[in-house]
Amino acid sequence: MRQMGSAPSDIGAIVPSGPLLGRTMATRIDPSNGPVVEIGSGTGALTKHILAAGVASKDLILFEMNRKFCDLLQEKYPNLAIHCRMAQDMEELGIKDLGAIVSGLPLLNMPENVQHSITSAAFKALKPTAPMIQFTYGSKPPIMEQVCSDLGLTWEKSPRVWLNLPPATVYTFRQTNQ
């Protein structure tokens, strides 16, 4: 909550994602499909559900830009690889062949060029047909129509998770034109 006041545009929610939203996102991961990256890890509200879904600590990599959140994540999850960097740095770090990306980033709050850059980097790092899992509080897909079109993305959406504060919908994006 304190972080919201210091940099509100960098924070996607006033409160961390709830357990039902975390479980809804985690059920879309196949732990046997390869390593998983979580972008916009925040305080780790989704992280624990990714681990509980069967993703091994050695196969989970976190990206978070907020230094205070990175320090908190390091304390909570000392066995995880945590990068206090932009999601777009995955390629530079040699991260590829991912089985899934789980995003807690506030994509709808971002300009189209930034959203495109993040999403493009994500799909370069994913195995063909592997998912990028993203939630939104809004009523439309969290990745802009033009970005989806440019990258050849299709999506499926979950039923609304009413027991989250605020209620959210989970979108599972896949690239179809690889």
N, C-alpha and C positions, 0 to 999 in steps of 0.2 A: 504494500500500500504506500509506503514511503517513497518507493521508486516512481510511482505514478506521478507524484507531485514534482519530482525533479526532471523527468523526461517523459511526459505523457504520450508523445507520439511513438515512443519506442516500446510501450507496454500495450499489450492487446486486451487486457481485462483488468478490472478493478480487483477481482478475487481470482485465485487460481482455479483451473478447470476442476470440476467435480469428479468423484469416483466413477459415476455412470458414464460420463463423457470419456474419461480415460479408458475404461473397459471397452466401450463401443469402438474407439479408435484402435485399440490393441487387438481386437478380434479380427481386424483386417490384415494383420501381419502373419506371414507364414515363417516362423523362426527357422525352418529348414531351407529357406530360399537364399540365405546369405546374410551378411551384416546389415544392420539397420542404423540409419542416422536420424537423430532427432534435431530439428532446427527450431530455434526459438524456445529453448528448454525452460527458460524462466526459473522458477523455484523447484522444478522437478515434479510437478503435479502429474504430468503424463509419463514421466520416466519410470516411476514405480510400476505403472500398469504395463508398460512395454516389457519390463523385466519379468513381471508376473505372468505375462503371456508366453514365456519360455525363451525369450531372447537372452542368450548368455552375456554376461558382463563383457567378455572379450569381443563380442559382436555388436556392441552398442556404442556409438560415438555421438557425443553431444556438441552442438554449436549454439553458443549464446554470446551476444555482443556486450551485454551489460556486465561490467567487471564485478559488481557486488553479487549479482546472481551467479556468475562463474565461481566466485569464492564459496558461496553457499552450496553450489552443486558439488564442488570439490570436497567439502566437508561431508555432505550427505552420501556421496557416491565416490569414495576414494579409488575404487577399482575400475572406474570408467575413464575412457579417453574423453577429455573435455577441452574443446577449443574455444577460446574467448575471441572469436573471429566471425566474420560474415559467412553465411551459408555459401556464397559464391566462391569461397576459397577452397571448396572441396577438391576441385580439379588440381589446383596448385599443390595441394597436400597429397595428391595421388590416390584420393579416395574414389573408388569405382566398383563396379559389379555389385552394387547394393541390392539387397532383397526388398527393401522398403525405405521410404523416408516418411517420418511422422513430423508434421509441422504444427507448431503452436504460434507461428508468426501471424501478426495482424495484417494479412495480405491486402484486404480491402482498404486499409488505411494508407496504402502505399501508392505512389504514382505508377502509371503503367510501365514505364521503363525499368523501374526498380523491381516490380513484380515479375516482369519478363526476365530480367537478369537472374533472379533467384530461381524461378521455375525452370529456366533453361539449364542452369547449373545443376539443379536437382535431377533432371532427366538425362543429362550427360553422365551422371554418376550412377544411375539406376541400371540394372539389367533390363533387357527388353521385356516389356509387359509388366515389370515390377511396379507397384503402386507408390504414389505420393498421396498420403492421407492427411487431410486438412479439415479443420472444423471452421464453422462460421456462425455468428449470431444472427446474420442477416437472412433474407429470404431468397437470395440469389447465389449462384456459385461464387466461392471466394476467389477464384481466379477469373480475371476479366475475359470476356468473350473473345476479344482480339488476340490475347495471349494464348488462349486455348486453340484458336484457329491457326496462329503462327506455328505452334509447336505440335499440332495434330493430336490434341488431347481429347479424350472422352472421359465421362465420369458417371459414377453411380452415387446416389445419396442415400443416407440412412433416414429412417423416420426421425422426427424431431426428438431430441433428448430433453424432455420437459423438466426433468429433475435436476438439470444443471442451472446454475445461476450466472448469467442469464441463459435461457434455453438455447440450445445449439443444434446444428445439423452437421454430420460428418460426410465429407465428400471424398471419394476414392478416385483419383485421377490416374489414367494410364495413357501412354503414348501409342498411337496407332500407326504412325507413318515413319517407322524407323528404317 
